[in-house]
Amino acid sequence: MKNKIVKIIVIIVAIIIIIDQTSKILVSNLLSETIGNNFFKLEIISNTGMAFGFNDGNIKNILISIFVLAIVISFIRNQLERIDKKTGIAIAVAIGGAISNLIDRIFRGGVLDFIKIYKIPNFNLADLFIVVGWILIIIFLIDFSRK
C-alpha cells in the first residue's frame, strides 16, 4: 500500500506541475493585455513575494519556499504508513502547486499570477491547487481525528 500511495502522489504532483506550467506558458504567450471586467479578468503580474504578494521582492522567499517544502515532504515520508489514499491525493495537489510556484521563483524570478477575481489579489492555478489541497487535508484530518 505504501508504494502505491507514493506512486499516486508522484503522478499527481507531476500532473499538477504540467497543468500549471502549461497554463502559465499559454497565458504569457497569448495574453498581451488585460482582458475581462471588474469582477473577473486575466491580468499578468509577476509576484516576487509570498502568498498575495507578502514580503515582495525578497530573495529569501526561494529559500523559505524550499525549506517549508522540505519539511512537508519529510513529514509525509515519515508518516507514509498512516496516510490513506484520499489524504495522499490532497497532499499531492498542494505539493504539486507549491513545486510549480517554486519553479517560477527559480526560473522566472517570481511567480506568474494571471487570474484576478474581484478584490482577491492575482493568483494562478498552482495557488488554487495549494488552497484546495490544504482545505482537503484539513477536512480529512478532522475526519480522521473523529474516528
C-alpha positions as CSV (number, residue, x, y, z in Angstrom):
1,M,0.0,0.0,0.0
2,K,2.9,2.4,0.9
3,N,4.4,2.1,-2.6
4,K,1.1,2.6,-4.2
5,I,0.4,5.8,-2.4
6,V,3.9,7.1,-3.2
7,K,3.3,6.4,-6.9
8,I,-0.1,8.1,-6.8
9,I,1.5,11.2,-5.1
10,V,4.3,11.4,-7.6
11,I,2.0,11.1,-10.6
12,I,-0.4,13.7,-9.2
13,V,2.4,16.1,-8.4
14,A,3.7,15.8,-11.9
15,I,0.3,16.3,-13.5
16,I,-0.3,19.4,-11.3
17,I,3.0,20.9,-12.3
18,I,2.4,20.2,-16.0
19,I,-1.1,21.8,-15.9
20,D,0.1,24.9,-14.0
21,Q,3.3,25.4,-16.1
22,T,1.3,24.9,-19.3
23,S,-1.3,27.5,-18.2
24,K,1.5,30.0,-17.5
25,I,3.2,29.4,-20.8
26,L,0.0,29.8,-22.7
27,V,-1.0,32.9,-20.8
28,S,2.4,34.5,-21.2
29,N,2.5,33.8,-24.9
30,L,-1.1,34.6,-25.8
31,L,-2.2,37.4,-23.4
32,S,-0.7,40.7,-24.4
33,E,-3.1,42.9,-22.4
34,T,-5.6,42.6,-19.6
35,I,-8.9,41.2,-20.6
36,G,-12.1,41.0,-18.5
37,N,-14.1,43.2,-16.3
38,N,-14.1,44.4,-12.6
39,F,-15.3,41.0,-11.3
40,F,-13.1,38.7,-13.3
41,K,-10.1,39.3,-15.5
42,L,-6.9,37.8,-16.9
43,E,-4.0,40.1,-15.9
44,I,-0.4,39.0,-15.9
45,I,1.7,40.1,-12.9
46,S,5.0,38.8,-11.5
47,N,4.7,38.1,-7.8
48,T,8.1,38.2,-6.2
49,G,6.6,37.9,-2.8
50,M,5.0,35.1,-0.9
51,A,1.2,34.4,-1.0
52,F,-0.7,37.5,-2.0
53,G,2.5,39.5,-2.6
54,F,3.5,39.4,1.1
55,N,7.3,40.0,1.5
56,D,7.5,41.3,-2.0
57,G,10.9,41.3,-3.7
58,N,12.7,39.4,-1.0
59,I,15.2,36.8,-2.5
60,K,14.8,34.8,0.8
61,N,11.4,33.7,-0.5
62,I,13.0,31.0,-2.6
63,L,14.9,29.7,0.5
64,I,11.8,29.9,2.6
65,S,9.8,28.0,0.0
66,I,12.4,25.3,-0.3
67,F,12.6,25.0,3.5
68,V,8.9,24.7,4.0
69,L,8.5,22.2,1.1
70,A,11.4,20.1,2.5
71,I,9.7,20.0,6.0
72,V,6.3,19.0,4.4
73,I,7.9,16.3,2.3
74,S,9.9,14.9,5.2
75,F,6.8,14.8,7.4
76,I,4.9,12.9,4.6
77,R,7.8,10.5,4.2
78,N,7.8,9.8,8.0
79,Q,4.0,9.4,8.2
80,L,3.5,7.5,4.9
81,E,2.2,4.3,6.6
82,R,-0.6,6.4,8.2
83,I,-1.6,8.3,5.1
84,D,-4.6,7.0,3.3
85,K,-5.2,7.3,-0.4
86,K,-7.5,10.4,-0.3
87,T,-5.1,12.3,2.1
88,G,-2.2,11.4,-0.2
89,I,-4.1,12.8,-3.1
90,A,-4.8,16.1,-1.2
91,I,-1.2,16.3,-0.2
92,A,0.0,15.7,-3.7
93,V,-2.3,18.5,-5.0
94,A,-0.9,21.0,-2.5
95,I,2.7,19.9,-3.1
96,G,2.3,20.0,-6.9
97,G,1.1,23.6,-6.7
98,A,4.0,24.5,-4.3
99,I,6.6,23.0,-6.5
100,S,5.2,24.6,-9.6
101,N,5.4,28.1,-8.0
102,L,8.9,27.3,-6.8
103,I,9.8,26.5,-10.4
104,D,8.6,30.0,-11.3
105,R,10.6,31.6,-8.5
106,I,13.8,29.9,-9.6
107,F,13.4,30.3,-13.4
108,R,11.2,33.4,-13.8
109,G,12.4,35.4,-10.8
110,G,8.8,35.5,-9.5
111,V,5.5,33.6,-9.7
112,L,3.4,34.4,-12.7
113,D,-0.1,35.2,-11.5
114,F,-2.8,35.9,-14.0
115,I,-6.3,35.3,-12.6
116,K,-8.0,38.2,-10.9
117,I,-11.4,37.8,-9.2
118,Y,-12.9,40.9,-7.8
119,K,-10.8,42.2,-4.8
120,I,-8.8,39.0,-4.4
121,P,-5.1,39.5,-5.3
122,N,-4.0,37.9,-8.5
123,F,-3.3,34.2,-8.4
124,N,-2.6,31.3,-10.7
125,L,-3.7,27.6,-10.9
126,A,-0.9,26.5,-8.6
127,D,-2.2,28.8,-5.9
128,L,-5.7,27.3,-6.4
129,F,-4.2,23.7,-6.2
130,I,-2.4,24.7,-3.0
131,V,-5.5,26.1,-1.3
132,V,-7.8,23.2,-2.4
133,G,-5.1,20.7,-1.3
134,W,-4.8,22.2,2.2
135,I,-8.6,22.5,2.6
136,L,-8.9,18.8,1.8
137,I,-6.1,17.9,4.1
138,I,-7.7,19.8,7.0
139,I,-11.1,18.2,6.2
140,F,-9.5,14.7,6.1
141,L,-7.5,15.3,9.3
142,I,-10.7,16.5,11.2
143,D,-12.5,13.4,9.9
144,F,-9.5,11.2,10.9
145,S,-9.4,12.7,14.4
146,R,-13.1,11.9,14.9
147,K,-12.6,8.2,14.3
